[in-house]
Amino acid sequence: MFDELFGETLPVGEAGLVEAIAALERLKASAAARQARLAVAFDTARRAAEAAAGVPAARRGRGVAAEVALARRDSPFRGGRHLGLARALVAEMPHTLAALEAGLLSEWRATILVRESACLDVEDRRRLDSELCSDAGRLDGMGDAALAAAARDVAYRLDPHAVVDRAARAAGDRTVTIRPAPDTMTYVTALLPVAQGVSVYAALKREADTRCDGRSRGQAMADALVQRITGRAADQAVPVAVNLVISDQALLGVESAAAVVAGYGSVPAEIARQMIGAALDDPEAVTRLRRLYAEPGSGALVAMDSRSRIFPKGLAEFIALRDQRCRTPFCDAPIRHSDHATPHRRGGPTSSRNGLGLCEACNYAKEAAGWTVDTDIGENGVHTAEFTTPTGARYRSTAPPAPGTPQAQRRRAAAKRALNSGDSTEAA
Ligand SMILES: [Zn+2]
């Protein structure tokens, strides 16, 4: 079986190719089931060891989700979800786990069932598990949305109060987030209780419908959103504060290297210059130009060190601009803290080298016993951090090259060469 699927030669004939694709999908699902059992065993072993070492119950198992995430090359946020899924499947949902093991249910579909039954007590959850998954044929051909709806129906029938309470609690999760979209666009997303969300959308739509000036409805709604929130017309709105890192050469238009907008990522130099120009023309906007010093030769950003235990504002901003996103491998979350890689209490200096931009969750995960982080600034000037977990596994993260530095130029040149030669591995 393994040779057939992973051997040198591909199966012969269309039917053979399709059957191999289907077999690999079943294999991915069974691998996910095995990972769930392994994650629970790892969690149990760690907690037992910590209990034996006298760690208080409330603090046991603290870094486990983060370690599972690193092992799966996934973000710590998803690591928490993977571990929660594993615990629910192994302890409370044996039929769902069996369907996953047999390849009848994907890991994502198992996650949907766990999520939709999370508000139920153990007994009701077992009933839902048995009702939906003891006969796996029942799920055949059902789409993800239909599966979620079926699970919600069963949950509501078993315990309507739990479902209603959960909806009330969910309102506490309301929030606004931002993430990059292609072509220098961005998604600003609001998670709102349904009545508020529908009324926000209806208000924007009503405003858009009263205009007939050649803009599409979507464009008019987007402009109305900007105007209502910033109080200024969309074409004049200036952000409250935008941190833009751009090389002097790109700022002056001598070269076209990308600039970096903090919290967003790379933007073309031309667009960065437009943003700066618009801010300079605006009497209400304050534009500050601050120099970040680059090391001669390597061009890596360097900053002063400090004796203080708290990162001074300038150094913290410098680290945030250097790292751009949380430095835990695979995390990607926005930076919330400047953290000492080697803690201050163990003699770690307050410096740009020992400083790491981390998100809130990773800052706490790293404080768990047995985690160490070693930082270095390589000969090429690139800041690297090596995370070692309690099992001795090591994972590296590298600060992105600053705009206009030799590394950024080399990386661009390598990517261009790879594109021209059609060899995509060189760009990695
Ligand atoms: Zn993080």
Residues whose N, C-alpha, C, O or C-beta is under 5 A from the ligand:
A	BS01	ZN	C326 T328 C331 A333 C359 C362
